[in-house]
Amino acid sequence: MPNFEMPDTAQKAEFVKTNFDTIAKKYDLFNDLNSFFLHRHWKNYLTNVIRKRSRQHLVCLDLCCGTGDISVRISSLPEVDKLVAVDFSENMLNIAAGRLRNSVKSSAEIGDATNLRNFPDNHFDVITVGFGLRNVNNLEKALQEIFRILKPGGIFMNLDVGKVRNSFIKIFADFYFFKIVPVIGYVLWGGKNDMFDYLPVSSLYYPDQETLKTLLEKTGFTSVSYKNFVFGNVALHSGEKT
């Protein structure tokens, strides 16, 4: 496991923001390489869930949008009338905005997942987060804000790391995640960078699939479920607001 000490709650938000700003231009290639391009499949799956909801004129929020991978996919759906991409890393958001510049129904803005005061209650039909919730400094508050601005009948989907249950597979998964993934980042960066240690280690402080499911239910979401990818290394949770 990398020799990395997680920032405390008070420092986490600034640490994440500053370091995502720093690595923004390398982030997409890093994701391609460390996931063997599988992250594209997971994001396509999420997008297909939205498409299959058989509803029209959707207003969507891609929260913690990063460089806009999920935002671009959602904005291409004919069912979507409006997409807002939000992130608190300016450099990441600039990349997302550039990718969305030809989409007249899309916009990008700076925002904090734990304080979405720019959006009124019951505003969005769909809210998505891709590999972002484990970076917030108050998970419960972020979930409460997401629930607040989601319309009744709307769906929230969260794609992020999960926990592998099979002990044999976990040995190999942990070795790859904690030993190999940071090195991929170092090579791309041209040297050591704390963010490539933080990303794997942050998963240790993030709830497992069942715990996150319970947190979503306690927040008020109904019909909460999750789908595992690659033996549970990644999970897509979904829940509705009734």
N, C-alpha and C positions, 0 to 999 in steps of 0.2 A: 504494500500500500504506500502511496506517495507520502513523504514526510511534509505534510501540509496541515496547518492549523486553520480551521474555519474561522472567519471573522465573526465576532459576536453580533447579536441582534441589532445593536445600535449602529454598527459599522457596516453591516452586510449590504444594505441598499447602495451605499456610496461605492463600496468595493466592486459590486457587480456592475453598476453603471459605468464606472471608470474603466474597468477592464474589458467590458464588452465594447466600449468605444474604441479601445486600443486594438482589439483583434477583429474588428468588424469585417475588414476586407479579406481576412483569411477564414472566416467562420463557415461559409458555404462549402469550401473545399475540404475543410476539416470534417464537417458532417458527412460528406460523401465518402471520405476515406475511412473514418472510424466506424461507419455503419455498413461499409461495403455497398453503398448507394441504396441500402434498404430503407432509409428514412423517407425516400421518395415514395416508395410503396405504401408506407404507413400513412403518409399525408394524403396520398390519393385515396386510400380507404376512408379516411375521415371525410374527405370531400364528397365521396360517393354516398355517405350516410346522409349528408345534407341534400344531395340531389334526389335521393329516394324518398324524401319526406313528402313528396307529391303536394307541396305547397308553393304558391307563387308569391312574387313581390316581397321577398324576404329582405329584412334589414339585418345586417350581420356585423359583428365586431370580432376582429382577430386581435386578441389581447396578448401582450408580450410577443408581438409579431416578429421581432428580430429582423432579419433581412427580407421578410415578406414571402417566404416559401408557401405558407398556407394561404396568405392573403391573395396571392396571384391565382391560386387554384380556385378559391371561392369566387373571386371577381369574374372568373370566366363562366360561371354557371348562369344559364338563362333564367333560373328561378330567383336569382338575387337582383334586387333593385338598387341596393346600396351596401357598400362595405366600408367600414372604418378600421384602419390598421393603427394600433396603438403600441408604443414601446417607450421606455424611459431612457434608452440609450440613443442619443441623437445620431451618432454615426451609423448605428444599425438601422434606425428609422430612415435615414437619408437613402440608404441602399433600397429599402422597401419602397419608398416613395418613387425612386427612379424606375423601379420595376413596374409600378402601377401608373406611371405617368400617362399612358395611353388609354387608361380605363376611366371613362367619364363618370362612372358610378362609384369610384373609389376615392378615398382621402386618407391621409396619414397625419397623425398628430402625437405629440409627446404626452405621455400620461403615466400615472402610477397605479398599478393594479390594486393597491390597498386604499386608494382614494380617487374614485372615478366621479368626482363632483361635477365634471363637465356634462355628464349624461343623466337624464332624469330617470325616475323609476319607470319600470315596465316599458323599456324602449326598444330592445333588440329581440328579434325572433331567434337568432342563433348567436352564441358566443363560443369562440374557440380559443384554446391556449395550446401552443406546441412547445414543449420543453421549456416552460417558463415558470410554472408555479413553484418549483423547488428553489427558485432564485428570489422569491419575495421574502421579506423579513417578518411577515405576519400572515401565515397561510389562512387562518380562520377569518381574518378581516378581509382578505382578498376574495374568499368564497362568498362572504356576506355581501360584498359590493357586486360581485357577479350576479348573485341571486336577485339583488335589488333592481338592477337595470335590465334583467331578462323579463320579457313579457310572459304572462300566463299562457301556457301552451308552448312556450319556447324551449329550446334544448341547449344545454351546455355540454361541450366535449373537450376533454383534456387529454392530450397525448404527452406522455413523459416516461421517464425510467420506471421500471418496476423491480420487484424482487423475485429472484429465481428460487423456487421451492425445492427442486430436485438437488440434493446435496452433491451428487457427482457432477452434474452440469454446472453447478454453482462454482466449483473449484476452477473450472476453465473460464467461466464467465468473469469471475473476479480477477483472475490473472490478466485477462485481456483488458478489462475495464480499468484496472488500477495500475497496471504496469505498461501495457502497450499503448493505450489511448493517449496518455500524456506525452509519450515519445513522439507519436504522430504529430501532435501539436508543436512540440519543440522543433521538429524537422521543418515544418511549414513556417514557423516563426523565425527560425534561424538561431535558436537558443532557448534557454529556459524561460518560461512565462508562467506566473502563478495561476493564471486563468485555466490553463490546461491541466493543472493539478486540482483546482477547485471543482471543475465540472464533474469528474468522477466522485470525488470525496463528498460533494453535496448530496449525492444519492443516498449516503448513509444516514442523513438527517431528514430524509423525505419519507412519508408514510408508504407502507406496502399497500398492495392493491386492496385488501379487505379493510384496512384502516382508513384509507382515503375514501372508499365507498361509504363507510360509516360516517366520516366527516361530512360528506356531501349530503347524506340523509339527515344528519343533525342540523345542517344549514337550512334544510327545507326542500331539497330536491327529491323528486319521486322517480320511480322506475329506474333507479340507479343500477347500472351494470358496467362491466368492463370486458374488454377483449385483450388477451395476451398475444404478443408477438415474440418470436425467437425465445421460446421457453419462459416467457415472463420477464425478459430483460427490458421490454418496453410494454406499456399498457395504454389502451385507449378507454377512458372512463366517459360515460355519458349519463346525463340526468335531465329530468324535465321539471319545469315549474308549473304547478297546477293552480 
